[in-house]
C-alpha cells in the first residue's frame, strides 16, 4: 500500500506550487476534465498521480481540485458529499 505523507492540504498545495516552479510552470486540467474526475470521485495531481479530489499524493502534491480551489477565483466542481449516490464502477 502507498503511504500518503502526514501533511495538511495547505502544505500539499504549497508543495504543488513549488513543483510548478521546478518544472517550468503548470498546465491545469480544463473544467470538463476536472468535472469528470470529480464525478468519478478521483482527481489527478500535477505529477499525474491519481487521488481523491481533496487529497494529495505520496509525493506530497495536492490534487488539481485542491490547487484550483485554493486560488479562490476559479469555480471548481462541487464534490459529491454522498459517495453512495455515485454510479457503480465497472
N, C-alpha and C positions, 0 to 999 in steps of 0.2 A: 504494500500500500504506500502511496506517495504521501509524504508528510508536508503539510502546509505550515509555513513559518508562523510562529506565535507573535504576530504583529496586529495592528489595527488597520482599519480601512484608510485612515488618513496617511499612515506610513506607507501603505501599499500604493496609494495614489502618488505620493511623493517619489517613491521608487520608480513608478511608471514615468514620471516626468524626467527623472534622471536618466532612465533608459532612452527616452526620446533624445536627450542631449547627446548621449554617447552614440546614438545610431541615426544621426542625420535627420532628426525631426520625427514627425508622426503622420500617419495616414489612418484616421479613424474610419470605422465602417460607415456606410451610408445608413440612413434611418430605416430603410426597408430591411436591410440585413440585420441590424440591431433588433428591430421589432420581431423578426423571425426567430432569432436566437432566444430572445426573452420569452416568446410564446412557447418555445420548446424547453424553457427552464434552464438554459445554458447561456454562456457568453464566452467570447474569446478575450484573451489578454493581448497586449501589444506584441508579445513574443509568440502568439498563436496557441498558447495553452488553452484548454477548454475547462471552464469552471462555472460555478453558479453565478448569476448576474451580480450579486452583492458580495462576491468573494475575490480571492486573489490566488495566484498560482504558487507552486512550490519554489519559484524563483523570487517571490515577494512582489510581483507586479499585479496591480489592481486590474480587474476586468474593465473592458471598454465602457460598460454601463456605469461603473463607479467613477471612472475618469471623466466621462462626459457629464454625469450628474453633478460632480464636484465643480465643474465650470460654472454651473448655475444659469447660463444663458442659452442652453440647448435643451429642448424638450425631449427627454429620454422616454422610451415606452414605459408605461406603468408595469410594475411587477404584479404577477398573479399571486394574491395572498393565499389562495387555496389550491395547493398542488393537486388535490383530488379532482378538481374541475378541469384539469388538462386532459386532452385526449390521450388514450393509452399509446405508448410507444411500441412499435413492432420491430 
